[in-house]
Amino acid sequence: VFAKLDAAGRGEHDVADAGAAGELTGASREWRFGDEQPLDVVRTVRNAVLRNAGSPRGDGQRRVQIAVEDFEVVETERRTGAAVALLVDLSYSMALRGTWGAAKSTAMALHSLVTTRFPQDAIEIIGFSSTAQVLRPETLAELSVDTLQGTNLQHGLMLARRFLGRHRDAEPVVLVVTDGEPTAHLEDDGTPYFCWPPMPETIARTVAEVERVARSGATLNVFALDPEPALVEFVHDITARAGGRVFQPDSDRLGEYVVADYLRARRGRRSR
């Protein structure tokens, strides 16, 4: 999954090209301006000796002069790091449409992948319905959808920003899995407010939170599980504001889409 990533900060993920951190690969290459890798002293001196061969000093001894073109640096495995917030819709409509199982298994799979194979990445699963909550990995398997009304994406994004703020050195990525446009928001005193059809204030507060996420430098991509025109229009609007993308996968391919997009999205804006 991470084989084609470019480095975008500190972390511990192997990628194809050589970098300045990580384990030695056993290879070296010509030094280039700006390289921070350690010098390969043996090969550097060898290059100078070979280049100066046949150039004796006046006292009969051979002089070895090191030139810029002689320098070689040690190649190391490049590492990359990311902080990903996966927001999963827990509203009852997910169960009614039969998409909840795919969303839950996707969250479990991505969490397992990151924590076991790439432990230097940070990941947080956030569920949102009338309000949002951070989901513990040990409870994901038994988690069911919320019978309370509401799709409070605003609160979910607030928790995502809080999580990303704790990992400022990592590439920020926000992925949203949902089947409906926002129908709930938090009032100024923190109490949730639900309304169907969505009221303008709910949309406005959610969009404002999207823009805060965008200003933090995070990539925001949405996986829309229902083709309803209002949802599609809304998610295209918010991803345009945040420089992200919209995907409309079948539920049985959701996991494939999320993992594949994780590969691309975690490059984020910092590497552009």
C-alpha positions in Angstrom: 0.0 0.0 0.0 2.7 2.5 0.9 5.3 1.4 -1.7 4.8 4.5 -3.9 4.6 7.2 -1.2 6.8 10.2 -1.2 8.2 11.3 2.2 6.2 14.1 3.8 7.6 14.3 7.3 9.0 12.0 10.0 7.8 8.4 10.4 8.7 4.8 9.9 7.4 3.6 6.5 9.5 2.1 3.8 9.1 3.5 0.3 10.9 3.0 -3.0 13.4 5.8 -3.1 16.2 6.6 -0.8 16.0 9.2 1.9 17.8 10.7 4.9 16.3 8.5 7.6 15.8 4.8 8.3 17.9 1.7 7.9 20.9 1.5 5.6 20.2 -0.1 2.2 23.8 -1.1 1.5 23.9 1.1 -1.6 25.3 4.5 -2.2 25.0 7.1 -4.9 26.6 10.3 -6.1 26.1 13.3 -3.8 23.7 15.9 -4.9 23.3 19.5 -3.6 20.9 19.5 -0.7 21.5 15.9 0.3 21.5 15.2 4.1 22.4 11.6 4.0 25.8 10.6 5.6 28.8 10.4 3.4 30.1 7.0 2.3 33.7 7.8 3.2 35.2 4.6 1.7 33.7 5.0 -1.7 34.3 8.7 -1.7 38.1 8.2 -1.1 38.1 5.3 -3.6 36.6 7.6 -6.2 39.3 10.2 -5.5 42.1 7.6 -5.6 41.0 6.3 -9.0 40.6 9.7 -10.4 44.0 10.8 -9.2 45.8 7.6 -10.4 48.9 8.4 -12.3 49.4 11.9 -10.8 52.5 11.7 -8.7 53.7 14.4 -6.3 57.2 15.9 -6.7 58.6 13.9 -3.8 57.5 10.6 -5.5 54.4 10.1 -3.3 51.0 10.0 -4.9 48.6 12.9 -4.0 44.9 12.2 -3.4 42.7 15.2 -3.9 39.0 14.9 -3.2 36.7 16.7 -5.7 33.0 17.4 -5.6 32.3 14.6 -8.1 34.0 12.1 -5.8 31.5 12.3 -3.0 29.0 9.6 -2.5 26.3 9.4 0.1 24.9 6.3 1.9 21.3 5.4 0.8 18.8 4.8 3.5 15.2 3.7 3.5 13.0 6.7 3.4 10.3 6.9 6.0 6.9 8.7 5.9 4.4 9.6 8.5 0.7 10.4 8.5 -2.1 11.1 10.9 -5.4 9.9 9.6 -8.9 10.5 11.0 -11.5 8.2 9.6 -15.0 9.5 10.2 -17.7 6.8 10.0 -21.4 7.6 9.8 -23.3 5.9 12.6 -26.8 7.2 11.7 -29.6 4.7 11.5 -29.9 5.2 7.7 -26.6 3.3 7.3 -28.3 0.2 8.7 -31.5 0.7 6.6 -29.4 1.0 3.4 -27.3 -2.0 4.3 -24.0 -0.1 4.2 -23.1 -0.2 7.9 -21.4 -3.6 7.8 -19.1 -2.5 5.1 -18.3 0.8 6.9 -17.5 -1.0 10.1 -15.3 -3.6 8.5 -13.5 -0.9 6.6 -12.7 1.0 9.8 -11.5 -2.2 11.5 -9.3 -3.2 8.6 -7.7 0.3 8.2 -7.1 0.5 11.9 -5.5 -2.9 12.0 -3.3 -2.2 9.0 -2.0 1.1 10.4 -1.3 -0.1 13.9 0.3 -3.4 13.0 2.2 -2.7 9.8 2.9 1.0 10.2 2.9 1.8 13.9 4.5 5.2 13.4 1.4 6.5 11.8 -1.4 7.7 14.0 -5.0 6.8 13.3 -8.3 7.7 15.0 -11.7 6.3 14.2 -14.5 8.8 14.9 -18.2 7.8 14.7 -20.9 10.4 14.2 -24.7 10.4 14.5 -26.5 13.0 16.6 -23.1 13.7 18.2 -19.6 12.4 17.5 -17.4 10.2 19.5 -13.9 8.6 19.3 -14.3 4.8 18.9 -11.9 2.5 20.7 -10.6 -0.2 18.5 -11.6 -3.0 20.9 -15.3 -1.9 20.6 -15.4 -1.6 16.8 -16.4 -5.3 16.3 -19.4 -5.1 18.5 -20.4 -1.6 17.6 -23.9 -1.0 16.1 -25.5 2.1 14.5 -27.1 4.8 16.7 -30.9 4.8 16.9 -30.7 8.5 17.7 -31.6 10.8 14.8 -28.9 13.0 13.2 -25.8 13.1 11.1 -23.5 15.5 12.9 -20.5 15.8 10.6 -19.6 19.1 12.2 -18.9 17.5 15.5 -17.0 14.7 13.8 -14.7 17.2 12.1 -14.2 19.1 15.3 -12.8 15.9 16.9 -10.7 15.2 13.8 -9.1 18.6 14.1 -8.4 18.0 17.8 -6.7 14.7 16.9 -4.7 16.2 14.0 -3.5 19.0 16.3 -1.8 16.4 18.5 0.2 15.2 15.5 1.5 18.3 13.9 4.6 16.7 12.4 2.5 14.1 10.5 0.7 14.4 7.2 -2.9 15.2 8.1 -5.6 13.1 6.3 -9.3 13.1 6.9 -11.5 10.4 5.4 -15.3 10.6 5.7 -17.7 7.7 5.1 -21.4 8.7 5.0 -24.7 8.1 3.3 -26.4 11.4 4.0 -25.9 15.1 4.2 -25.7 16.7 7.7 -28.9 16.9 9.7 -27.4 17.8 13.1 -25.0 20.3 14.6 -23.8 21.5 18.0 -25.3 24.7 19.4 -23.0 27.2 21.0 -23.6 25.6 24.4 -22.6 22.2 23.0 -26.0 20.6 22.8 -26.9 18.8 19.6 -29.7 20.1 17.4 -31.4 17.8 14.8 -33.6 18.9 11.9 -34.8 17.2 8.7 -34.6 18.4 6.1 -31.3 20.0 6.9 -31.6 23.5 8.0 -29.3 26.2 6.7 -27.6 26.7 10.0 -26.5 23.0 10.1 -25.0 23.2 6.7 -23.3 26.5 7.5 -21.8 25.2 10.7 -20.6 22.1 9.0 -19.0 24.0 6.1 -17.3 26.3 8.5 -15.7 23.3 10.2 -14.7 21.9 6.8 -12.9 25.2 6.1 -11.1 25.0 9.5 -9.9 21.5 8.5 -8.7 22.9 5.2 -6.8 25.7 6.8 -5.0 23.1 9.0 -3.5 21.6 5.8 -5.5 18.4 5.9 -6.7 16.4 2.9 -10.4 15.8 3.1 -11.9 13.0 1.0 -15.5 11.8 1.2 -16.9 8.3 0.4 -20.6 8.9 -0.4 -22.6 5.7 -0.1 -25.9 7.0 -1.5 -26.4 8.6 -4.9 -29.1 11.0 -3.6 -28.5 14.3 -5.4 -28.5 16.5 -2.3 -25.8 14.4 -0.7 -23.7 14.4 -3.9 -23.9 18.1 -4.3 -23.0 18.7 -0.7 -20.0 16.5 -0.6 -18.7 17.9 -3.9 -19.0 21.4 -2.4 -17.1 20.6 0.8 -14.3 18.6 -0.9 -13.8 21.5 -3.4 -13.4 23.8 -0.4 -10.8 21.5 1.2 -9.0 20.4 -2.0 -10.2 16.8 -1.7 -12.2 14.4 -3.8 -15.5 12.5 -3.7 -15.8 8.7 -4.3 -19.1 6.9 -4.8 -18.2 3.2 -4.4 -20.5 0.2 -4.0 -20.6 -0.8 -0.4 -18.9 -4.1 -1.1 -15.8 -2.2 -2.5 -15.7 0.5 0.2 -12.7 -1.0 1.9 -10.7 -1.2 -1.3 -11.5 2.4 -2.1 -10.6 3.7 1.3 -7.2 1.9 1.5 -6.3 2.8 -2.0 -7.2 6.5 -1.4 -5.2 6.4 1.9 -2.2 5.8 -0.2 -2.8 8.9 -2.3 -4.4 11.2 0.3 -1.7 10.9 2.9 0.7 12.8 0.6 -1.5 15.8 1.3 -0.8 19.4 0.6 2.6 19.6 2.2 4.2 17.6 -0.5 2.8 19.6 -3.3 
